Amino acid sequence: MTEPRGRIGFVPPRYGAEVVGGAEAVLTEMAHGFAARGWDVDVLTTCAKDHVTWANHYPEGESTDGQITVRRFATQTDTPGKARERIGQQMLAGHGANISEQQLWVNDSLRVSGLWHYVLDNADQYRALVLGPYMFWTTFAVSQIMPERTILMPCLHDEPTAYLDLFAPCFSGSRGLWFLSDPEAELAASIHRLTPRHEVIGAGIEQPQSYDPDGFREKFAIRSPFLYYAGRREWGKGWTELLAAFAALIEETNADLKLVTSGVGAIDAPASIADRVVDVGFLSTQDRNNAMAAADAYVQPSALESFSRTVLEAWLAGTPVIANAGSEVVSWHIERSSAGLTYETERELIEALRLVVERPQSLAELATPGRQYVIDHYTPTDVMDRAEQTIIDWTGAPAS
């Protein structure tokens, strides 16, 4: 057995097989990857499953997940949330927020006092504490306890909260920064002064041993060609725009086409397409892989992406991608891979979706270079090598 190389604490806001979120998935895979390489790994997280209510769902206390020790702490959600909503709308309107408003915004949500006190008492036991994403209370509060041992994985998007002065010390004062893509690193450098210790490590995409697209179609009784979207069904992820474009396409063509979706959030489909939107709920990893392979195209309507692993999973499955050009990261993936299509307007999205009906073979051919791109850049072993080397390099000497 490999001798332990030190203790690492991973601090995601949520953790568990039922949790839907790209950042949480990356941190989970990193935690298991380090454990497999002989590191002692703790996950320090909340009892919440839902990122909207932050209600306590999992039992508080210590458990194990494979080689990982999981310590869960109860959330406190006893503030009204009205100030956070007001200040959030103010920022979305482009009016900014002073530092007092920023502090009120970050604290008028969940807080996790047990987690904060645990790290305060035990931070010196960890060689590194890996925190992310940047905008949650868990990251903001815990990063201030022992910044010289903190590795921030910000999962940064070009959004109003990214520019808050409140978060500047997280980027400049942490021991190191892990970025998932070049555009994310460039965005961070354009906003904040960064610690000199930062690295684009990416995220590992595991190649499934097999796919069963026919089995997926049979399991969910889907016989028509279909578009697929996996993730959180909410305004900020472009779900409403996708529904509107899909409804317009059906009105124009009456094509035999469905929109299949997995994940969390209300569907709220217009009545005109309600029978064509298929919610398959929360899927296991294998079922999601099979869905990717069965789909005629995967649609990524979100402009707020720091990595967008589902795009890469679609390419691995041999499925073409139609994506929002507003996401610098997804556009970067598509440009580097010469795979996929991007759109800028609703009309362009409608026309891209039309290809599924009118030129499916031409669209399918776009996925071919995407698969090799994923294999060349995001093999889990290579990503773990990069991440592990940063921990060794950045924490090998006493913190300065």
Beta strands, then each sheet from edge to edge (+ up, - down):
strand 1: 7-11
strand 2: 40-46
strand 3: 61-65
strand 4: 68-73
strand 5: 128-131
strand 6: 150-152
strand 7: 176-179
strand 8: 198-200
strand 9: 226-232
strand 10: 258-264
strand 11: 277-281
strand 12: 297-300
strand 13: 321-324
strand 14: 341-343
sheet 1: 3+ 4- 2- 1- 5- 6- 7- 8-
sheet 2: 11+ 10+ 9+ 12+ 13+ 14+
end
